[in-house]
Amino acid sequence: MIEVRNLCKSYGDYKAVIDVSFTAAKGQIVGFLGPNGAGKTTTIRMLSTFLPPTSGSATVAGFDIVAQSDEVRRRIGYLPENPPLYGEMTVEEYLRFVGDIKGVPRASLRSRISEVLERCFIVDVRRKLCQHLSRGYRQRVGLAQAIIHEPEVIILDEPTSGLDPRQIIEIRQLIKSLGRDHTVLLSTHILPEVSMVCNKVVIISRGRVVMESLLSELSRDKSLEQVFLESVSREEVVDAAACVNQGA
C-alpha cells in the first residue's frame, strides 16, 4: 500500500531526508521511529503530498505522490501532530464539513458521522465547539476526520504527543483497532508506542533509514530498545535513550 524508493528532500544545502526507502503492506501498522529531528515529519508530509520530494519516488495505494497526488489524497487519512480543527464549529459540524470535502456521499454522510463518533469515543462531545475540547478529545476528533471517508491508508504524525497517560492508552487502543481495516503509518519517537501498537518498524536517523523489520523477526535476545540504540548515530544516543523511557 505504501512503497517508498530513494526519497530525498533538501532545503538548499541542508538534506532533511536522504534516500529513504521502505514499504508498508495492506493491513500493517508500521511504526516510523526516530529521535526528534530525524526526518519523520518531512517524510510523512511528502507521502501526504503536502511537500514535493527533491528526488526519488513513492506510491500510496498504487498512485504516485507527485504525478497522481489527487488520487493519493483521496485514499489517505492524515492526522498531523496538531489536528486541523476549526474552533468555531461543533464536532459534528466539523465532521460533516470534512466528510463533504472528502466526497462522502450525502446519503450516507449522517450514518458515517455516527460511526466515527462512536469508534473514536467522541459521542459525548458531538455538540461541543472544537475550541473547547481538551487535547485528548482534539486528537480523537482528528482521528475521526482522518477516517471518515474510509481511506485505504492512514498516516499519523505523533498522535499521542502531549497527552496524559490515560489518553495515550485510549489513542493506542484506537490505532490498533484501525489496523484491522486500514494500512497505518505511525510516526513516533516513543519506543513503547511501536512495541504496543505496531507489527513492523522502520527506524530513521539523521534523515536516513537505518533499519526496517517486522517486530516478530527481531532477534529474541534483542529488545526493540537495544536495536534502536544500536541503529542511531552516537550524536543521538542521549536523545534516543530518553525516548526509551517515554510512553505509558
Beta strands, then each sheet from edge to edge (+ up, - down):
strand 1: 2-11
strand 2: 14-24
strand 3: 29-33
strand 4: 55-60
strand 5: 63-64
strand 6: 76-79
strand 7: 153-157
strand 8: 183-188
strand 9: 200-205
strand 10: 208-214
sheet 1: 2+ 1- 4+ 5-
sheet 2: 6+ 7+ 8+ 3+ 9+ 10-
end
